[in-house]
Amino acid sequence: MSELRKLGTSGLEVFPLALGGNVFGWTADERESFAVLDAYTAAGGNFVDTADSYSAWVEGNEGGESETVIGRWLKARGNRSEVVVATKVSQHPKYRGLSAANIRAAAEASLRRLGTDHIDLYYTHFDQPGTPVEEILLALDQLVREGKVRAIGASNITAERLQESLDFSEREGFARYTVVQPHYNLVSRDTYEGPLRDVAERAGLAAVPYYALASGFLTGKYRPGTTVDSPRATGAARHLDSERGRRVLAALDEIAEAHGASPATVALAWLAARPTVVAPTASARTVDQLPALTAVAGLRLTDEQTARLDTASD
């Protein structure tokens, strides 16, 4: 197994790539999802990321489909103790928001779907500024004290609210966020670098970025004149219209060739080496897409290559 990384002060140790579960029950059916999960763990992976709302946006779905698939896989493989499971609260159609009552109800529902007695890492999916941090953290603290949640994190939160939350936990002795999950990649750096990363760095938080491959753009499959059959194609292809996007692709191609690697692996390696980042999050719809992701565990960029990507992505 690849060397695991400490996930901040959470006590959890994880593979340097979190496998995104957003595709499970959406573009990957249960059979395909099981195959991807099997291949990921066979490659040394142990960190699976999902949310209670995945994939409520699909017609006929109600949310929780991804958790259900993961729960069935964990039961079928009997490997619950070997996998770090992260899920999130606030966006499920039946459990919207971060009121104390909603956090409790949503967590219980996630536990049932996952078929487990604990969630390793529980994120607030989207912060709700109208809900006091005191209410949110009291609810999360109770789940931690009951052993239903091992560690807590915050996704999609401002630097100010994150600092306020950390200050409250410190002052009151409540469970404390140990992980932050920002939108962060080579073509979206200002979504994390700056005040949010500064807070995370000062507090010793681990970052587990999502959109690590910019909806697939950083895999290199989006090129001028090409058409990609993907539900995310429109969002990914727009980066071709920006000078930065084209610069980044050129740099990725050059460095990937030098390493005999794929552009996706290089993009993930750049991200995995950024300050505070422990494990980027990326998803694979098929087993064939997975090797380029898990290869991040064995790729180290030179200082010159890192600087090349830094410049291209400015």
N, C-alpha and C positions, 0 to 999 in steps of 0.2 A: 504493500500500500504506500502511496505517496505520503510524504511527511505532512501531518495535519497541522493546522495553524490554530493558535489560541484565539477564540472569538472574544476579544477584549477581556473584561473581567467577569464574563458570564460563567466561566467554568466549563464551557463547551469547547470542544476541539473539532475543527471541520476541514474538509478537503478544500483546496483553493478555488473551487468552482461550485457555486450553489446551483442545483438543477431547478430551473423554473418550471412550476407545475401548471402554468396558465393554459397550456395546450391540452392537458389531460381532460377528456370529456368535451373537447371542443374540436380542434383539428386532428387530434389523435384519439382514436377510440380506445376502449379498455385493453384490447389485445396489443395494439401499438404502444400504448402507455406502459404496460407491463414490460414489453421488450426494451423500451428505452430505460426504464428504471433498472432492469436487470443488467443492461450493458453499462450503465453509469456506475452501479455498485461494483461490478466486475472490474472496472477500471480504477477502483479505489475510492470512488465517491461515497460520501455519507451524509450530504447536506441537501435536503429537498425543501423547496420553498413553494408555498401555495397561499391561498386566501379563501375565506369563506364565500366570497362573491364570485369566484371562478366557477363556471362561466355563465353568469346570469344574463349576459348580453346576447346569448344565442337563443333564437326562437325555440320555445319548448323547454328551455332549461329554467331552473329557479334559483340557481346558485348552490354551491357546495358540491358540484359534480366532480371537481378536481380532488377535493378532500376525500370523497367517497371512493374514487379510483385508487388513490394512495392508500386509504385504509384497507381496501380489499387486497391490494398488493402486499402490504405489511403482514396481513393475516395469512395470506397464501405462502409467503416466504418465511414466516416466523422469525423475522429479523428486526423487530421493533427496537430492541436495545442497541442495535448497531447503526441506526439511522437518526440523525438530528432532523427533526421535523419542525419547520417554521410555518406558521399561518398568521392570518391577520383578521382584524375586526374593524367594522364601521361601514362597509359598503354592501353587505348582503341585503337584498330587497326586504327581507323580514326583520333584519337587525341593523337598521341604519343608525349611525351616530355613535357617540362615546359616553352616553349616560351610564351611570353605574349599573343600573338594571339591565341595560342593553348589553354591556360588556359581559356581565354574568350569563345572560341567556345565550348570547352568541358563542361564548366559550364552551358552554355545555353542549350546544348543537355541534360545534366543531369536533369536540371529543367523541361524540356519538358517531359522526361520519368517519372519523379517522380510526375508530375502533380501538381507542387507547385511553389510558387513565391520566395521561399528562401530555402537554404540548411543550416541546423543548424551548422554542422561541416564539413569543406571542407579540406581534406588532400591532400598534394602532396604525391602520392602513392609511387613512387621511385624517390629519388633525382636524378637530372641530373647535375653532377659536371661541365659539359661544359657550363651550362647556369648560368650566374651571379645571385647571390642571389638578387641583386637589381632588375633585370627584373622580377623574380618570385614574389617577394614581392610587387612590384608596381602593378602587375596584380591582386594579391589577395587583396591588399588594396582597389583597385577600386571596386571590387565586394562587399567588406564589406561596403564601403561608399554608395554604391547603394542599400544596404539592401538585396542583393541577397545571401549573405553569412553572417552568424552571428559570426562564430569563425573559426579560421584556425589552422591546425595541420600538423605535418610532420611524415610520415611513412618511414621506410627504409632510414635513413639518418645518416651520421657520426656525432660524437660529434663535430668535427671541423666545419663542414658545419652548424650544428644547432647553434653553438655559433656565427658563422659569421652572420647568418640570424638574430638572436636575437639582436646582436650589431647594425646591420644596421637598424632594425625597431626602436630601441631605439634612435639612433642618428637622424633619419629622421622623427620620429613621425608617422611611418607607422603601419598598423595592424601587430600584433605580434603573432607568434605561441604560443598557450596556451596549446596544447596537443601534445604528442609524442606517436606514435604507434610502439613499437618495437616487434620483435620476442622474446618471453620470456616465459619460463615455467620451471618446475622442472628439466627437462633434457636438458635445454638450457638456462643456466644462464648468460654465458659470452657474449651472444648476446645483453645484456642490462646492466648488472651490470658492473661497471667500469666507464670510461670516459663519456659515453652517459648518464648514470643515474646521474652522478655528475653534468652535465650541466643542466639536467632537474630539479634536486633538488635545485640547486642554483637559477634557474630562476622561480621556483614555477610552473613548468609545470606538468600537470596531465598525467599519463601514462595509455594507454588503450592497453595492450598487445594482439597481435594476436598469433595464434598457442598455445593458453593457455593450450590446452590439448594434445599438440604434435601430431596433426593429429589423435587423438583418442587413442593414446597409454596410456594416463593417465586415461582413463576410466576404465582400467583393463581388457578390453575384449581381449587384445592380450596376449596370454599365450603360453608357449612352447607346440608344438604339435597341436595348434588350427589354424584354417583357418577362416579368417574374410572376408566376401563379402563386400568389400568397394573399391572405386577407390583410396583411400589413404592408403590401407593396406600395400603396400610394404614399403612406407616411415615410417609408424608407427611401423611396426614389427621389423625394424632394431634396435630399442632400446633394444630389447630382447638380442641382441648380445653383449651388453655392460654391464659391471659389475655395472655401475651406474644405468642403466635402471632397472636391477633386484633388486638392493638395494631400489630404489625408489618405485617400485611396492610392495615390502615387507612392507615398512613403510606405504604406503597408505592403504594396506589391514589391517594392525594392527590398525591404527587410525580410519579407516572407521568402523571397527567392534565396536570400543569403542563408537562411536557416533551413531551407527545404521544408518550410511550414506553410500553413494556410494564413491568409490575411486575418481570419477570425482569431486564430491562436495568437497572432502578434498583437492584435487589438486588446485581447483579454490579458495578455502578459503585461502590456503597458499599464492597464488599469490595475491589475493585481499588485503592481509594484508602487502604486501611488501612496502617499502618506495616508494612514489610517485604514486603507482598504485591506480587508482580509480575504474576501471571496466575492468576485463579481457573480452576478446571477444571469444565466442564459438558459434558454429552453431549446429542446430538440424535438421535432415532431416525429422523426424517424431515427432508427439506430444509425443510419448512414451519416446523419448530421452530427452525431455525438463525438467521434474521435477528435475533430478539430477543436471542440470545447474542452474536453478533458486533457488534451495535450498541453494546456496552459500550465499544468503542474510541473512539466519538465522543461519549459522554455524560459531562459533568462536573457533579456536584452542587454546589449552592451550600453555603456554610458553614451556613446556616440549615437546609437540607434534610438535610445530614449530621447535624447536631445533633438534628433531629427523629427520624431513624432510630436514632441512638445512644440516645436516651431511650426510644423504643418498644421497643428490644431489650434494655434493661437487665433 
